Amino acid sequence: MPGGNTRHSIALAPYPIYAASGCGCRVTDAEGDQRIDFLNNYTSLILGHAEPKVTAAVQRRVALGTAFTMPTGEDVELAELLAARVPYVDQVRFCNSGSEAVMLAIKAARAFTGRHKIAKFEGAYHGVYDYVAVSEGPNADEWGEADAPNSVTERGTPPSVAEDVVVLPWNRLDACRKRIAQHRDELAALIFDPMPLGIGMIAPLPGFLEFLREETARHGILLIADEVLNFRLSYHGAAHAFGIQPDLGSFAKIIGGGFPVGAVGGSRQAMSVFDHTGRLKVHHGGTFNANPVTVTAGLETMKQMTREAYERLNRLGDYFRDRLRRMFRDRGLPAQVCGKGSLFVAHLTGNDLVDFRSLRGFSRNNPVYGDLCHQMLQRGIIVSPRGVFGCLSTPMTEIELDAFVEALSSSLEALDFRPL
Ligand SMILES: Cc1ncc(COP(=O)(O)O)c(C=O)c1O
């Protein structure tokens, strides 16, 4: 594998630790060392590893056959569960990754509106589809004007892609209003993540998401909520947790119960573009869409995620973020803790955090995060090598959360960390 790696988000110099097994919130590596897992395969395992009921359901399903050129019924149940829980979802279609889900939502919006451009936020990550990869993490010399950011593509992407993406600055309402108005007749969709990891989970300013909803509705632009990562925020999903009713949403991670998954969902009208019994506009195939193993695991996981389960997990998240803040205060570090529910990011900076550019110097490329990751691994904690970012899982208790805070405190001490 080039670079010895097949997924850049888990690269760690000089080489990663190899996993042997996982159980609950703990992972044992190839050398037999056990650590508490605060990454949970980048937030996709809300019940932790090898949850017994999910494992048993999957084992039963595997013995009955893993893939057919026929539906098996579990797909209908998972679709019904999502439609029942997510207020703006009438209909669902499954795919195999969050990237695919985002791509399908965008294609649906284009087919529905008859327009082709999309708008997205500078720095926001939405997976590997060319259009949303625009300005996913541009370098400062590529940024352009603050109110009208450049559309930055990586090599391998045709320049025409950049022309069809309007890049918006997060939380800058007036600039967004102007940009959206300039392109209103060409924009099919505006895609947003209510708490975007690529923008350090900097919360939307009060009224910002409401403004996006109103402005897009006014111009006939579909609003797409990318809930791939944030869906774990509440029983009703992320958009609902922020009080927003989008037109379409993309889902993945936790709804697959630890298996590859994606789903696009939304209003019956918007989703009708996929309906082959009507006026089909967007062809949607996929050999493993809604395969019975994934949907069985997803269904068992989502059934365990009752309202009470979300409430308990989110209370633990509040406790954890508060403990982190107190530790930073006690150490005299001007760090800031972002996140909500079971998600957290700690920024080791006192800068005023508003948008992607305000993270300057503390983007995921800062080498301090790799050093911190190694320190944390030595202390029995798994956290991202690209930031003090992670998530909780239901098997965790205050004991694991306190262990994280203590490990971070002593890791910062060991590195003699001083903020910029
Ligand atoms: C917000 C968001 N959208 C889309 C994706 C892409 O999902 P996948 O990795 O399943 O393709 C991710 C992955 O982390 C994500 O965080």
The ligand as an SDF file (V2000), in Angstrom:
LIG
                    3D

 16 16  0  0  0  0  0  0  0  0999 V2000
  -19.5160   14.7010    7.9210 C   0  0  0  0  0  0  0  0  0  0  0  0
  -19.0230   13.5590    7.0990 C   0  0  0  0  0  0  0  0  0  0  0  0
  -19.5440   13.3690    5.8670 N   0  0  0  0  0  0  0  0  0  0  0  0
  -19.1590   12.3450    5.0860 C   0  0  0  0  0  0  0  0  0  0  0  0
  -18.1980   11.4570    5.5040 C   0  0  0  0  0  0  0  0  0  0  0  0
  -17.7750   10.3220    4.6180 C   0  0  0  0  0  0  0  0  0  0  0  0
  -18.2240    9.1190    5.1400 O   0  0  0  0  0  0  0  0  0  0  0  0
  -17.4890    7.7360    4.7100 P   0  0  0  0  0  0  0  0  0  0  0  0
  -16.1350    7.7580    5.3470 O   0  0  0  0  0  0  0  0  0  0  0  0
  -18.3920    6.6760    5.2590 O   0  0  0  0  0  0  0  0  0  0  0  0
  -17.4330    7.7430    3.2240 O   0  0  0  0  0  0  0  0  0  0  0  0
  -17.6220   11.6100    6.7750 C   0  0  0  0  0  0  0  0  0  0  0  0
  -16.6060   10.6670    7.2650 C   0  0  0  0  0  0  0  0  0  0  0  0
  -16.0100   10.8100    8.2960 O   0  0  0  0  0  0  0  0  0  0  0  0
  -18.0500   12.6890    7.5920 C   0  0  0  0  0  0  0  0  0  0  0  0
  -17.5190   12.8880    8.8000 O   0  0  0  0  0  0  0  0  0  0  0  0
  1  2  1  0
  2  3  1  0
  2 15  2  0
  3  4  2  0
  4  5  1  0
  5  6  1  0
  5 12  2  0
  6  7  1  0
  7  8  1  0
  8  9  2  0
  8 10  1  0
  8 11  1  0
 12 13  1  0
 12 15  1  0
 13 14  2  0
 15 16  1  0
M  END
$$$$
